[in-house]
Amino acid sequence: MARKTISKKRRTSSKGSVVVIGLGRFGRALALELVDDDTEVLGIDENAEVVQAISGSLTHAVRADSTKEGALRQLGVHEFDRAVVAIGTDLEASILTASLLISFGIESVWAKATSEAHGRILTQLGVHHVVYPEHDMGQRVAHLVRGRMLDYIEFEDDFAMVKTKPPADIVGLPLSNSGVRSRYGITVVAIKRAGQDFTYATADTVVEADDTIIVAGRTRATERFSELQ
């Protein structure tokens, strides 16, 4: 029988609490990262072996059928403000679980989608945030493989941030004199000298050849800029 979680009043983590349902690769990685960030996590999975393997690493780990409203209520899931449906292989379980979380009135529900059709259904149910881990990671790695970027993050509305090395034509110049924004349509937002930490870039920052920089702008503009080296 599923055991009940601690009540909301007894949750002491400085960063609140999250329920993660589905403890496969994605759910496990997410749950462990949340715990490392001082967030209390209730992990739920239908597989007893999966729960046993991670039970010592999470605040609570419970075997339960997340498609059953009674099981979730017994665990106090309806009291949480944030929940993640990380079920990937069983689409029916993913959809039914997400539907229950929405019906509970949970303020922030995240769900993993394995396809566009799956994502559309989750959105129609009222899921607040639908993520596509495999698709998003594939896009990110593709950008890194085909260019000279050191790291890449794409946001909504065709906007991205890229970690890269500076092209020769801006080296030795203050950013205000380099024309980097007018010529390339990007903004240098941070800079890292060898052996130092990242700091914010200013108009007076002089870029050196061995610096690492973070630039922001339209996706294609950041791609073109990283290819200038």
C-alpha positions in Angstrom: 0.0 0.0 0.0 1.2 3.5 -0.8 2.4 5.4 2.2 1.3 9.0 2.9 3.8 11.8 2.5 4.4 14.5 5.1 1.9 17.2 5.1 2.5 20.6 3.6 2.9 22.2 7.0 5.9 20.0 7.8 7.8 20.5 4.6 11.0 22.4 5.5 13.0 22.7 2.4 14.0 26.2 1.6 12.9 25.8 -2.0 9.6 24.1 -1.5 8.5 20.7 -2.7 7.8 19.0 -6.0 6.1 15.7 -6.9 7.8 13.8 -9.8 5.7 11.0 -11.3 7.7 8.6 -13.4 11.2 7.8 -12.4 12.8 6.7 -15.7 15.9 8.3 -17.0 14.3 11.8 -17.4 12.3 11.7 -14.2 15.2 10.3 -12.1 17.6 12.9 -13.4 15.1 15.7 -12.8 14.3 14.5 -9.3 17.9 14.1 -8.3 18.8 17.6 -9.6 15.9 19.1 -7.6 17.1 17.3 -4.5 20.7 18.7 -5.1 19.1 22.1 -5.3 17.6 21.8 -1.8 14.1 21.0 -3.1 12.0 18.4 -1.3 10.9 15.7 -3.8 8.2 13.0 -3.7 9.0 10.5 -6.4 6.3 8.1 -7.6 6.6 5.2 -10.0 4.6 2.0 -10.6 7.8 -0.1 -10.7 8.9 -1.3 -7.3 12.5 -1.9 -8.4 12.8 1.6 -9.7 11.4 3.0 -6.5 13.8 0.9 -4.4 16.8 1.9 -6.4 16.2 5.6 -5.9 14.5 5.6 -2.4 17.6 6.6 -0.6 18.3 9.6 -2.8 14.9 11.4 -2.6 12.9 12.9 0.3 10.2 10.3 -0.4 9.9 7.6 -3.1 6.7 5.6 -3.3 5.4 2.8 -5.5 1.9 3.7 -6.7 -0.4 3.8 -9.7 -0.6 7.5 -10.7 -3.7 7.0 -12.8 -5.7 6.3 -9.7 -7.1 9.4 -8.0 -7.4 7.7 -4.6 -3.7 6.7 -4.7 -2.6 10.2 -5.4 -4.8 11.7 -2.8 -3.6 9.2 -0.2 0.0 10.4 -1.0 -1.1 14.0 -0.6 -0.3 14.9 -4.2 -3.3 17.2 -4.4 -1.6 19.4 -1.8 1.5 20.1 -3.9 1.9 23.4 -5.8 4.3 21.9 -8.4 4.2 18.5 -10.2 6.0 16.9 -13.0 4.7 14.0 -15.2 7.8 12.3 -16.4 6.1 9.2 -17.8 7.3 8.6 -21.4 6.6 5.1 -22.6 2.9 4.7 -21.4 1.0 7.5 -23.2 -2.3 6.5 -21.5 -0.7 6.7 -18.1 0.9 10.0 -18.9 -2.4 11.6 -20.1 -4.5 10.2 -17.2 -2.0 11.3 -14.6 -1.7 14.8 -16.1 -5.5 15.0 -16.2 -5.7 14.2 -12.5 -3.1 16.7 -11.5 -5.0 19.4 -13.4 -8.2 18.4 -11.7 -6.5 18.8 -8.4 -5.9 22.5 -9.2 -2.1 22.2 -8.9 -0.7 25.6 -9.8 2.3 24.4 -12.0 2.1 21.1 -13.9 4.9 20.1 -16.1 4.8 17.1 -18.4 7.1 15.2 -20.7 5.9 14.6 -24.3 7.3 12.1 -26.6 5.7 13.4 -29.8 3.9 16.5 -31.1 0.5 14.7 -30.9 1.2 13.7 -27.3 2.2 17.3 -26.5 -1.0 18.7 -28.1 -3.1 16.4 -25.9 -1.3 17.5 -22.8 -1.7 21.1 -23.7 -5.4 20.6 -24.4 -5.8 19.1 -20.9 -4.4 22.3 -19.4 -0.8 21.2 -18.6 1.1 24.5 -18.0 4.5 23.4 -19.4 5.0 20.7 -22.0 8.6 19.6 -22.6 10.2 17.5 -25.3 13.5 16.3 -23.7 14.7 14.1 -26.6 13.7 16.6 -29.3 15.2 19.6 -27.5 18.5 17.8 -26.7 18.7 16.6 -30.3 18.4 20.2 -31.6 20.9 21.4 -29.1 23.5 18.8 -30.0 23.0 19.4 -33.7 23.9 23.1 -33.2 27.0 22.1 -31.3 28.1 19.4 -33.8 27.8 21.5 -36.9 29.3 24.7 -35.6 32.1 25.9 -33.3 29.8 26.7 -30.3 30.9 25.6 -26.9 27.3 25.6 -25.6 23.9 26.5 -26.9 20.5 27.4 -25.4 17.5 28.2 -27.5 14.5 30.0 -26.0 11.1 30.8 -27.4 10.5 33.3 -30.2 13.7 32.5 -32.1 16.1 33.7 -29.4 19.3 32.0 -28.3 22.3 32.3 -26.1 25.7 30.8 -27.2 29.0 30.2 -25.5 31.8 30.6 -28.0 35.2 32.1 -28.7 35.5 35.6 -30.1 36.2 36.2 -33.8 39.5 38.0 -34.6 37.8 41.2 -35.7 36.5 42.1 -32.2 39.7 41.1 -30.3 41.6 44.0 -28.7 38.6 46.5 -29.0 36.2 47.7 -26.4 32.8 46.3 -27.2 31.4 49.8 -27.7 33.9 50.2 -30.6 33.7 46.8 -32.1 30.3 47.3 -33.8 29.4 43.8 -32.8 25.7 44.6 -32.4 25.3 46.6 -35.6 27.3 44.2 -37.7 26.2 40.9 -36.4 22.9 41.5 -34.6 24.1 40.0 -31.3 25.0 41.3 -27.9 28.0 40.0 -25.8 26.5 39.6 -22.4 29.3 37.8 -20.4 33.0 37.1 -20.7 35.4 34.7 -19.1 39.1 35.1 -18.9 41.3 32.0 -18.7 41.4 30.9 -15.0 38.7 33.3 -14.0 34.9 33.2 -13.6 32.3 34.6 -16.0 31.6 38.3 -15.5 29.1 40.6 -17.1 30.3 42.4 -20.2 30.1 46.2 -20.4 30.6 48.7 -23.2 34.2 49.2 -22.0 35.1 45.4 -21.9 38.0 44.6 -24.2 37.8 41.1 -25.6 41.0 39.1 -25.8 41.7 36.2 -28.1 41.7 33.5 -25.5 38.5 34.7 -23.8 35.2 32.7 -23.8 32.1 34.8 -24.4 28.4 34.4 -24.1 26.4 36.1 -26.8 22.6 36.6 -27.2 20.4 37.3 -30.1 18.2 35.8 -32.8 19.0 32.1 -33.3 20.5 32.4 -36.8 22.5 35.5 -35.9 24.1 33.7 -33.0 24.9 30.8 -35.2 26.5 33.0 -37.9 28.5 34.8 -35.2 29.9 31.5 -33.8 31.0 30.5 -37.3 33.2 33.6 -37.7 36.2 32.1 -35.9 
